[in-house]
C-alpha cells in the first residue's frame, strides 16, 4: 500500500514541530510513498523547507489562503494509492501508516482516520474536560475505543483512497481554517459527501493509528476554549447548508444528549471523590462549552453564507478503477 503523506503549513513559527513531524513520518515502520509539504502562501518558508530538509516534496498554494485549498494542492501532487493528512504541529507514532494501511485491505473502505492524543505544553489544565478535546483538534471522550465505521475524521489524522478525489471535488474552500481563524468542518463535509457518492462504502476509525498533537500554552485558557466552541457552532451551521441538518448534526445529537450529560455527572462525582474543585470545574466547562457552541450555531443560522456549487479542484486521472463493490 503506497501512502502519500500531506502536511500543510503556513508559518515558520511552527518550524520545530513541523520538522519533528516530518522526521516521525520518515521513521515509520511502513515507509511513506512520499512526503508532501504544502506551504500556504509563504514563499520564504517554501525556500527554507527546500533548502534545509531532504527527502520531501515541497509545493506551494499560491491561490486563496486556507487549509482546504492547501490540502487540495497536496492531493493534486500526490501519487500514492492513499493520501494521508497530518498537521504541522503533530507527530506520528512509528506504526501510524501501518495501522492505516491494514484497514484498506477491505475494498469498501475509502477512508481511515485515527486517534489524536493531546500533547499539552506545560501540562493539561485540570478544568479542561475530555469531552471537549476537539477544541484543540484532538480525540475526545465519545469517540469509539475500537475500530469501527464513523461519519467523519479529525483533520490531524485522516486518510483517503486517492481514487476518490478523481470522482468528487476536494475540500470545500468555503469551509476550513485560514491561519489562526478557528473555523472548520471541511473534513466533516467531505466525509459526508463521500458517503453520498458511494453509499455502500465505509469510513473507518482506527484508534491504533495514533498521532500526538502539540497544544501550545496559548490554547490553555478559558477565552480560547469559549471562542473555539462558538466558532465550532458557527461552522456546524454553515456545514448544514451544504449537507442538511440530518447529516450535518447526526453525531452531534448523540454527543449532546448522551456524552455531555455523562461528562457533567462524572465531573461532580470526581470532585466528591477527590475532594477537589477540578471535577466541578470540568462540569462547568462542559455546560459553558455547550452554551457557546449552541449560540454560535443559532447566530450563524440567522446569517447564512452564500453556498457555491462544489467544484473539483483535482484533474488527475484515476490510478485504477474504484471497486465495483463500492
N, C-alpha and C positions, 0 to 999 in steps of 0.2 A: 504494500500500500504506500504510494508516494504521497506525502503530505507536504504541501507548501504552507509555511507559517508567515502570516502577515502581521506586522506590528506597525501601528500608526503613531506618529509623534508630531508635535508642533513646537516644542520649546526645548532649549538646551538646559533649562532648569532641572529637568529630569534625567540629565545625562548619565549620572551614576547608576540609577535604577534601570535605565534603558540598556546600558552596557551589561549589567548583571543579568537582565532578562535575555538578551541575545546570547550570552555565554551559557545560560541554562538551557536554551534550545540547542545550541551547538553540542551540548554534552548529553543529549537524550540517548536512552538505551535503544530506541528506534530512531536512527538519524533522519532528520528532516530532509525532504527532497530539495528544498531551497528555503532561504530566509529572506523575506522581502520587507524592507523598512520603507514606509511611505512618509515622506516629510511633507507636512501640510503647510504650504506657502511659507517656507523658511529656507531660503537659498543658502544662508550661512551654515545652518545645521546640516543641510544636504551635503555640502562640501566637506564638513568635518566628519560626517559619517563615512564618506567615500575615502577620505584621507587616513582615518585612524582605525577603522575596523575592517578586517579581512573576512572573506567567506560569506559575505552578504550581498544582496542586490538592493541598491538604493534607488528609489523612484520618487518623483515629485507629484503632488497635487498642486497644480498651478491655477486651478479654477476656483470656484467658490470655496471659502473656508468651511471646514466642518468634518467631523468624524465620518459621517455617512459617505460623503464623496471621496474622502481619503481611502476608506475601505474599498470602495468601488474601483479606485485606481489600483489597489493591491490585487483585487480579483482579476482585473483585466491583464495584469502582468504575471499571474500565477500559471504554472504549467503542471502542477501535481493533480492527482486524481481527487484529492481532498484539499480544501483550503481551510486552515485553522487560524483563528484570530486570538491574539493576546494583547493586552495593553502595554504601554511603555513604562508603566510603574508596577509591573507584575513579573514574577519569577516562577518558572515551571519546575515541578518536581521531575526527577530523572525519567520516570515511566509515563509521563504525561501523554506523549504521542503514541506510545504502545497501547495504552488503555483506550485512547480514542480509536485507533486502528482496529482493535478487536471487535468493536461494535459494528464496523462496516462490513463484516463478513455476511451479514444479513442484507440482501439486496434491497429490501424495503426501507432500510434505514438511510435517510437522506441527510440527516444532521445529527451531531452528537455534541452535547455540552457537558461540562464537568464542574467540580467543586472549586469554589474560590475562597481561600482562607484569608481572613483579615490579619495583616501584619502591622499592628499598631505601633507607631513611633512613640516610645516612652510609655507603652502600656495602654491597655484598653480602659476607657473611663468606666467606672463601676455603675454609673447610671444608664449606660447605653444598652438597650435591650437587643438580644439576639434576633428577635423578630424583625428588627429594622436594620440588619446588616446590609440590606440592599441600598441604604442611604450612602454607603461608602463603596458600593459596587461589589459586594461580597455575598456569598451564600448565607441564607438566613433560616431560622427555625420555621419550619413549614414545608421546606423542600423535601423530596424523598431522601431516604437514607440508603436505599439500594437502587440499582439500575432499573429504570422504568421509563415509559413514554412520558413526555412532558410537552406543554404548549410552546414554551419558548425558553431560551437560554440567557445566561448572564454574558454580556458582551466581552468581558475579560477572558472568557474561556469557552469558546464555541467553535464549531467546525461544520462544514457542509461539503457534499459532493460538488465538485466544480461544474459538472454537467448541469446542475440545477440553474446556474447563473447564465447559461446559454438559452434557457427557456423563459425564466422570469426576469424581471428587472432586478437591479441590485438594491442596495439600501435606499430608502426614501430620503431625498435631500431636504424635504420639508420637516423631517424629524431628525433628532440626533444632536449630540453635544457640539458646540462651537466654542473652542478654547475652554475657559472655565465656566461657561454658562451651563448651569445644571439642568439640562433638559435631555430627554431620551425617548425610549420606547421604539427606536428604529429596529432593534433586534426582535422585539415582540411582533411588530407589524410584518416583518419579513417572514418570520416563522409561521405566522397565521396565513400569509399569502402562499407559502409553500404548501401548507396543508390543504388550501383550497384548490391549487393547481393539481396536486397529487393526493387525492382524498384517501388512498389506500396506503400511503407511505407512513413512515414512523420517524419521529424525532426523539432521540433517547437522551436521558440524563444519566451519566456515569460518574458517580461520586469518587471513584478511584482515579479518575483523570483529574489531577489536582494542580492548581497554581496558587501562589501566595500573592496577595495584592497589598502593596505598601500603602498604609493610611497615614498621611502626614499629620503633624500636630495641629495644623490649621483646620483640620476637619473633626477635631475632638470637642468642639464647643457646641452649646445648645443652639446658637444662632445658625450655624451651618446645618445642623440637624433639621431645624424647622424650615429653613429656606429650601433645603433639598426635598423635604416632604411636600411643600407647597408646589414646587415645580414638577414633582412627580405626578401630583394630581392634575396639574395643567397638561402635562404630557399625555396622561391617560385620556383626558377629554379630547385632545387632538387625535389620538390613536383611534378613538371610536368613530371619528369622521371618516377614517379610511376603511375600517373593518366592521363597524357596527358595535353596539353595546353588548350584544350577546357574546361575540367572540372576544372583544376587547376587554371585557370585565369578568370573563368566566372564572378564572382562577382567583381573582381579587375577591369575589363574593365568599368563597370558602375561607380565604385568608382572613377576611374581615370578621366573619361570624363564627369562626372556629379557632383559628390560630391566635388571633389577638386577645380574645377573652381568656383563653387558657394562659397566655403570657401574663396578663394582668393578675390573675389568680396566683400564678407561680411566684410573681414578684412579692405579693403580700405574704405568702407562705414563707418565702426565703427571708423576709425581714423578721418575721416572728421567730423562725428557727435560728437565725444568725444574730438576732438582736442588733440589727444594723439598719440604717436608713437606705442602703443601696437598693434593696428589693422594692421598697415603696417608690424610690426614685425611678426605677425601671418601669414600674407600672404606670407612674405618672407620665413618663416619656412616651409610652405606648398610646395613652389617651391623647396627649398633645399631638403626637405624630399623626394619628388618625384624623384628628380635627383639622390640622393644617393641610393634609392631603385632600380631604374632602372639600375644604374651602377652595383650594387651587382648582379642583375639578369643577366645582359649581361655577366659579367665576369664569373659567375658560369656556364653559358651555354657553355662557351669555355672549362670548366674543369669539365665535368660530373663525378658524383660519380658512382661507380660500384654498381648497384642495385641488391640486393639479393632477391630471391623469398620469399614472405611473408610467415611466418610460424606461427602456432598457439602456443602461449605461455601458453594457458589455456586448461586444460584437464578435468575440472569439468563437469559433465553431466548436461543436461537441467533440470531445475526445473519443467517446464511444456512445452508442445509443443508450438512453436511460432504460433500465429493465422494464419489460412489458408488464411485469407483476406490480410495478409501482404506478 
